[in-house]
Amino acid sequence: MKIELTSPIPGKIMKVLVGVGDAVNEDDEVMKIESMKMENPIYAPATGTIIAVCAKENNEVEVDDLLLVIEEAC
């Protein structure tokens, strides 16, 4: 099952910590977004493999913009 991670807040992508093919566990930090001069960690919503990274560092994002897609582990 594919899980889409969307931005919970508007802001600027400061750091992308994962790439396509990386394995992640639920609650692993995958990105950092700066919003209102605060750095906010973004966590994986499920355990699986990253199959797409849609946001790049220094991109501006709005609420519900697609950040990445995870193929959930069985």
MONORUR-V291628 format. One record per backbone hydrogen bond with DSSP energy under -0.5 kcal/mol. NH is the residue of the N-H (numbers start at 1). CO is the residue of the C=O. E is the energy in kcal/mol with one decimal. If there is no record, write none. Layout:
# MONORUR-V291628
nh=NH co=CO e=E
nh=NH co=CO e=E
This chain:
# MONORUR-V291628
nh=3 co=70 e=-3.2
nh=4 co=2 e=-0.5
nh=5 co=3 e=-0.5
nh=5 co=68 e=-3.0
nh=6 co=4 e=-0.6
nh=7 co=65 e=-2.4
nh=11 co=61 e=-2.4
nh=12 co=34 e=-2.3
nh=13 co=59 e=-2.9
nh=14 co=12 e=-0.6
nh=14 co=32 e=-2.8
nh=15 co=32 e=-1.4
nh=17 co=15 e=-0.6
nh=17 co=30 e=-2.6
nh=18 co=30 e=-0.6
nh=21 co=50 e=-3.1
nh=22 co=19 e=-2.1
nh=24 co=48 e=-3.0
nh=27 co=44 e=-2.8
nh=28 co=25 e=-2.3
nh=30 co=42 e=-3.2
nh=31 co=42 e=-1.4
nh=32 co=15 e=-2.1
nh=33 co=40 e=-2.8
nh=34 co=12 e=-3.1
nh=35 co=33 e=-0.6
nh=35 co=38 e=-2.6
nh=38 co=35 e=-1.5
nh=40 co=33 e=-3.2
nh=40 co=38 e=-0.6
nh=42 co=31 e=-2.8
nh=44 co=28 e=-2.9
nh=48 co=24 e=-2.4
nh=49 co=71 e=-2.1
nh=50 co=22 e=-2.8
nh=51 co=69 e=-2.7
nh=52 co=69 e=-1.3
nh=54 co=52 e=-0.5
nh=54 co=67 e=-2.3
nh=55 co=67 e=-1.6
nh=58 co=13 e=-3.5
nh=59 co=56 e=-2.1
nh=61 co=11 e=-3.2
nh=64 co=7 e=-3.0
nh=65 co=62 e=-2.0
nh=67 co=5 e=-3.1
nh=68 co=5 e=-1.4
nh=69 co=52 e=-2.5
nh=70 co=3 e=-2.8
nh=71 co=49 e=-3.2
nh=72 co=1 e=-3.2
nh=72 co=70 e=-0.8
nh=73 co=47 e=-2.6
